[in-house]
Amino acid sequence: MLALVACSNNDEEDTDSGNGENADGKTEITFWHAMSGINGEALEDIVNKFNEQSDSVSVEAIYQGSYDDSLNKLRAVGGSDEAPAIVQVFEIGTKYMSESGFITPMQEFIDSDNFDVSNLEENILSYYQLDGDLYSMPFNTSNAVMFYNKDMFRDAGLDPDNPPSTFSEMIEAAEALSDDDTYGFTMATIGWFFEQLMANQGALYLDNDNGRSGDATEALVNSEEGLNIFNWLNEMNQAETFRNYGSNWDDPRGPFFAGQVGMYLDSTANTAQVLENSAFEVGTAFLPSADGMEPQGVVVGGASLWITNQVPEEDQEAAWEFVKFMTNADVQAEWAAATGYFPITPAAYEEDVLKDVYEEYPVYKTAVEQLENTTVSPATQGALTEVLPEARKIIETALGEMYEGRDPQEALDDAAQKITDSLD
């Protein structure tokens, strides 16, 4: 029930907008999304429930491929009547979408309908708010956590119920967990983790409040906090208690499932897969923080729902009815229980369907507690720039070069300059 499947290509993709009125007299709108596999099935179930209970609106959910695919298709039809009424866009597309001219800010519907956003999770809303206005409605939300092998902890003489929480504690635990054929720690060489570890130190990735008080003009990744991360990873890499398995999400998962790695970072959205594939007791923990620094929390991942202005006002209002439905506590509970994402509506935690899941799988609670303990600031709101995908690749390259022997400060300085150049 709790499996999560990553977005993948689909040979039956459809880009027909389908907005209008159907035979039942309902306003028919289309919803472009990037959920496939079990996630897609869970989404279809929710859409069907909305259609059954609505007397005036019918939603057709159409899979458009990956997040990148979906956004590229929206770009292609932007400004035309082929656009959908609603589109799901990943979090790093926020800057582009807010300035695209293709959307009606969600705040307009919230204000006109007196919709109470205080019922939603503030730490999730903050990512999608620009100058205090909500531009899209969060939907599928995740963050980064540490998974660890409790059996390996016991064998190494470590407390399985007291995982390391600081960089130095991680270094010590990684040493204890490593031997000739195992490594203490790993993480995929993915730029998203660097952003999370920066935010947890309260550090900005970009100037101008992470691009939120004005367009970013300079990368700040080579700050003291950025160097803390690189030095931490470099120390374990040189001690051979860390291994870089690659830059794909799945690269470190296989070794962890096989008991070849004691600890690794991953998205909370992968919790179900970890539980399903691990033949040992799995633990989850907050992201580690740099020594001497109070943890500030995480940046939300996942995606949100946007209402386009490429369809008539009637269709936009219909889209708003669907968006409101998606925020209901019972809907959010059903979605979280079926997928492993966590709800944007705190009241969902009181729904039996989700309470039962959390009782059976308490490792899911770590992500929720980590989010609840996050301090809202420009650092934890995340970097806002159209070039973030490129910046992530630059950081990944810098990490790879460091693992091969390059000086951490040199690698970071070079990365900072390249990201700053891309901002131009």
C-alpha positions in Angstrom: 0.0 0.0 0.0 2.9 2.3 0.8 5.0 1.8 -2.3 6.3 4.8 -4.2 7.2 4.7 -7.9 9.3 7.4 -9.5 8.0 9.3 -12.5 8.7 7.5 -15.7 7.9 7.8 -19.4 4.5 6.5 -20.7 3.8 5.6 -24.3 0.1 6.7 -23.9 0.7 10.3 -23.0 -2.0 12.7 -24.1 -1.8 16.5 -24.4 -5.5 17.2 -25.3 -6.7 20.0 -23.0 -10.3 18.7 -23.0 -11.6 21.9 -21.2 -15.3 22.7 -21.8 -18.6 21.1 -20.8 -19.4 17.4 -20.9 -22.7 15.5 -21.7 -23.8 15.7 -18.0 -23.7 19.5 -18.1 -20.6 19.6 -15.9 -17.7 21.9 -16.5 -15.0 19.6 -17.8 -11.4 20.5 -17.1 -8.1 18.7 -17.6 -5.4 18.2 -15.0 -1.8 17.5 -16.2 0.3 15.5 -13.8 3.5 13.6 -13.5 2.4 10.8 -11.2 2.9 7.3 -12.6 2.7 3.7 -11.2 1.1 3.4 -7.8 1.2 7.2 -7.3 -0.7 7.6 -10.5 -3.2 5.0 -9.5 -3.7 6.7 -6.1 -4.2 10.1 -7.9 -6.8 8.6 -10.3 -8.7 7.2 -7.3 -8.9 10.7 -5.7 -9.9 12.3 -9.0 -12.7 9.8 -9.5 -14.0 10.5 -5.9 -14.0 14.2 -6.7 -16.0 13.6 -9.9 -18.5 11.4 -8.1 -19.2 13.9 -5.4 -19.2 17.1 -7.6 -22.5 18.2 -9.3 -20.8 20.8 -11.4 -17.2 19.9 -12.3 -15.6 16.9 -14.0 -11.8 16.5 -13.9 -9.8 14.5 -16.4 -6.3 13.6 -15.1 -3.8 13.1 -17.9 -0.3 11.8 -17.3 2.3 13.9 -19.1 5.6 12.0 -18.2 8.2 13.3 -15.8 8.2 16.7 -14.1 10.5 18.0 -16.7 8.3 16.5 -19.5 5.2 18.1 -18.1 6.7 21.5 -17.7 8.2 21.4 -21.2 4.8 20.6 -22.6 3.2 23.4 -20.8 5.8 25.8 -22.2 4.9 24.5 -25.7 1.2 25.2 -25.3 1.4 28.3 -23.1 -0.7 31.1 -24.4 -3.0 28.8 -26.4 -6.3 27.0 -25.8 -4.5 23.7 -25.6 -3.3 24.4 -22.1 -4.9 22.5 -19.2 -6.8 24.2 -16.4 -4.5 22.6 -13.8 -0.9 21.5 -14.0 1.3 19.8 -11.4 4.8 21.4 -11.4 7.8 20.3 -9.3 9.0 22.7 -6.6 12.0 24.1 -8.5 9.7 25.2 -11.3 8.1 27.8 -9.0 10.2 30.8 -10.2 9.5 30.0 -13.9 5.8 29.5 -13.3 5.3 32.6 -11.2 6.8 34.8 -14.0 5.5 32.8 -17.0 2.3 34.7 -17.6 0.5 31.4 -17.9 -1.1 31.2 -14.5 -3.5 32.9 -12.1 -2.0 33.1 -8.7 -3.7 30.8 -6.2 -4.0 33.8 -3.8 -6.6 35.4 -6.0 -9.0 32.4 -5.5 -8.1 32.2 -1.8 -9.0 35.9 -1.3 -12.2 35.8 -3.3 -13.4 32.7 -1.6 -12.2 33.7 1.9 -10.4 30.3 2.0 -8.7 29.7 5.3 -5.1 28.7 4.7 -4.4 28.5 8.4 -5.7 24.9 8.2 -2.7 24.1 6.0 0.9 23.3 7.0 2.8 26.6 7.2 6.2 25.1 6.6 5.0 23.7 3.3 3.1 26.8 2.2 6.1 29.0 2.8 8.0 27.5 -0.2 5.3 28.5 -2.6 4.7 31.9 -1.2 6.2 34.9 -3.0 6.0 38.3 -1.2 3.4 36.8 1.1 1.1 35.5 -1.7 0.5 31.9 -2.4 1.0 31.2 -6.1 0.3 27.5 -6.2 -1.3 24.9 -3.9 1.2 22.3 -2.4 0.1 18.8 -3.1 2.7 16.0 -2.9 5.4 16.9 -0.4 8.5 15.2 0.8 11.8 16.0 2.5 15.2 14.4 3.0 15.9 12.0 5.9 18.6 9.6 6.9 17.9 5.8 6.7 20.1 3.4 8.7 20.5 -0.3 9.3 19.7 -1.0 12.9 21.1 -4.5 12.7 24.5 -3.1 11.6 24.3 -0.6 14.4 23.9 -3.4 17.0 26.7 -5.4 15.5 29.0 -2.4 15.6 28.2 -1.7 19.2 26.2 1.5 18.4 22.8 2.3 19.9 20.2 1.5 17.2 17.7 3.9 18.9 20.1 6.8 19.1 21.4 7.6 15.6 24.1 10.2 15.0 22.8 13.8 14.7 25.9 15.9 13.9 28.6 15.7 11.3 31.2 14.5 13.8 28.9 11.9 15.2 28.3 10.7 11.7 32.1 10.4 11.1 32.5 8.3 14.2 29.5 6.1 13.4 30.7 5.6 9.8 34.1 4.5 11.1 32.5 2.0 13.4 30.2 0.6 10.7 32.9 0.2 8.1 35.1 -2.8 7.4 36.6 -4.6 4.4 33.4 -5.0 2.5 31.0 -2.4 4.1 30.8 1.4 4.2 29.4 3.4 7.0 27.7 6.1 5.0 26.8 7.2 1.5 24.4 9.5 -0.4 23.7 9.8 -4.1 25.6 12.7 -5.7 22.5 14.8 -6.1 22.5 18.5 -5.6 19.2 18.5 -3.7 20.9 17.0 -0.7 23.5 19.8 -0.6 20.6 22.3 -0.6 19.0 20.4 2.4 22.2 20.3 4.4 22.7 24.1 3.7 19.2 24.9 4.8 19.7 22.8 8.0 22.5 25.2 8.9 20.3 28.2 8.2 22.5 29.1 5.2 21.5 30.8 2.0 22.2 29.2 -1.4 21.8 32.5 -3.2 21.9 36.2 -2.4 18.8 38.4 -2.0 17.3 36.0 0.6 17.7 33.0 -1.7 16.2 35.0 -4.6 13.1 35.8 -2.6 13.5 39.5 -1.9 14.8 40.1 -5.4 16.4 38.3 -8.3 19.4 36.3 -7.3 22.7 37.6 -8.7 25.3 35.6 -6.8 25.7 32.0 -5.5 26.6 31.7 -1.8 27.4 27.9 -1.9 31.1 28.4 -1.1 30.2 29.9 2.3 31.4 28.5 5.6 28.3 26.3 5.7 28.9 25.0 2.2 32.5 24.1 3.1 31.3 22.4 6.3 29.4 19.9 4.0 32.2 19.4 1.6 34.8 18.9 4.3 32.5 16.5 6.2 32.0 14.3 3.1 35.6 14.6 2.1 36.9 13.4 5.5 34.8 10.2 5.3 35.7 9.7 1.6 39.4 9.9 2.4 39.0 7.6 5.4 37.1 5.1 3.1 34.1 5.0 5.4 32.1 6.7 2.7 31.6 5.5 -0.9 30.2 7.5 -3.9 28.0 5.0 -5.8 26.9 7.6 -8.4 24.5 10.4 -9.2 21.3 8.5 -9.7 18.7 8.2 -7.0 18.9 4.4 -7.1 22.6 4.1 -7.0 23.0 3.9 -3.2 19.8 2.1 -2.6 20.9 -1.3 -3.8 24.0 -1.4 -1.6 21.9 -0.3 1.4 19.3 -2.9 0.8 22.1 -5.5 0.5 23.6 -4.5 3.9 26.7 -3.1 2.4 26.1 0.4 3.7 25.1 1.4 7.3 23.6 4.9 6.7 22.4 6.9 3.7 20.3 9.9 2.8 17.2 9.6 0.7 13.8 11.3 0.1 11.0 10.4 2.4 9.1 9.6 -0.7 11.2 6.4 -0.9 10.4 5.1 2.6 8.1 2.4 1.4 10.7 1.0 -1.0 13.3 0.9 1.7 11.0 -1.0 4.0 9.9 -3.4 1.3 13.5 -4.2 0.1 15.4 -4.3 3.4 15.8 -7.7 5.1 16.8 -5.9 8.4 15.3 -3.5 10.8 15.3 0.1 9.3 15.6 3.3 11.3 15.1 6.8 10.2 16.6 10.0 11.5 16.7 13.7 11.0 19.4 15.1 8.7 22.7 15.6 10.5 23.7 19.1 11.3 27.1 20.8 11.4 28.8 20.7 14.8 27.9 23.7 17.0 24.9 24.7 14.9 21.3 24.4 15.9 19.4 22.4 13.2 17.1 24.7 11.3 15.2 22.1 9.3 14.6 21.2 5.7 13.3 22.5 2.4 10.2 20.8 1.1 10.4 18.7 -2.1 7.7 17.4 -4.3 5.3 19.5 -6.4 2.3 21.8 -6.3 -0.9 22.5 -8.3 -1.1 25.6 -10.6 -4.3 27.0 -12.2 -3.6 28.4 -15.7 -5.1 31.6 -17.1 -5.2 30.0 -20.6 -8.8 28.7 -20.0 -12.0 30.6 -19.4 -12.8 32.0 -16.0 -15.5 29.4 -15.6 -12.9 26.7 -16.0 -10.6 28.4 -13.6 -13.3 28.5 -10.9 -13.9 24.8 -11.6 -10.2 24.2 -11.1 -10.3 26.0 -7.8 -13.1 23.7 -6.6 -10.9 20.7 -7.4 -7.9 22.3 -5.7 -9.9 22.9 -2.5 -11.1 19.3 -2.5 -7.5 18.2 -2.7 -6.7 20.0 0.6 -9.4 18.2 2.6 -8.1 16.3 5.5 -9.6 12.9 4.4 -8.2 13.3 0.9 -4.8 14.3 2.2 -4.8 11.3 4.6 -5.8 8.9 1.8 -3.0 10.3 -0.5 -0.4 10.1 2.3 -1.4 6.6 3.3 -1.3 5.3 -0.3 1.9 7.0 -1.4 4.2 7.9 1.5 4.2 11.6 0.9 3.0 13.6 3.9 -0.1 15.7 4.0 -0.3 19.4 3.6 -3.3 19.5 6.0 -2.3 18.7 9.6 -5.8 17.5 10.4 -5.1 14.6 8.1 -3.0 13.0 10.8 -6.2 12.4 12.8 -7.8 10.4 10.1 -7.9 6.6 10.8 -6.5 5.6 7.4 -3.3 7.5 8.1 -3.1 6.8 11.8 -3.2 3.1 11.1 -0.3 3.4 8.6 1.9 5.5 11.0 1.2 3.0 13.8 2.3 0.1 11.7 5.2 2.0 10.1 6.5 4.5 12.7 9.6 5.3 10.6 7.3 7.5 8.5 6.9 9.9 11.4 10.5 11.1 11.2 9.7 13.2 8.1 6.7 14.7 9.7 8.5 15.6 12.9 11.4 17.0 10.9 9.1 19.3 9.0 7.3 20.4 12.1 10.6 21.3 13.7 11.7 23.4 10.7 12.1 27.1 11.3 10.6 29.1 8.4 13.3 31.4 6.9 14.6 32.2 3.4 17.1 29.4 4.0 14.4 26.7 4.6 12.0 28.2 2.0 14.6 27.2 -0.6 16.4 28.9 -3.4 14.1 30.6 -6.0 15.7 30.7 -9.4 15.0 29.4 -12.9 18.6 28.0 -13.1 18.3 25.7 -10.1 18.4 22.5 -12.2 21.6 23.7 -13.7 23.0 24.7 -10.3 22.3 21.3 -9.0 24.3 19.7 -11.8 27.2 22.1 -11.1 27.2 21.1 -7.4 27.1 17.4 -8.4 30.1 17.9 -10.6 32.0 19.6 -7.8 31.3 16.8 -5.4 32.4 14.2 -7.9 35.7 16.1 -8.5 36.3 16.3 -4.7 35.7 12.6 -4.3 38.4 12.2 -7.0 40.9 14.3 -5.0 40.2 17.9 -5.7 40.5 20.4 -2.8 37.0 21.0 -1.3 37.4 24.8 -1.2 38.6 24.9 -4.8 35.7 22.7 -6.0 33.2 24.9 -4.1 34.6 28.2 -5.3 34.5 27.0 -8.9 30.9 25.8 -8.5 29.9 29.1 -6.9 31.4 31.0 -9.9 29.7 28.8 -12.4 26.3 29.2 -10.7 26.7 32.9 -10.5 27.6 33.0 -14.2 24.4 31.1 -15.0 22.4 33.6 -13.1 23.4 36.2 -15.6 
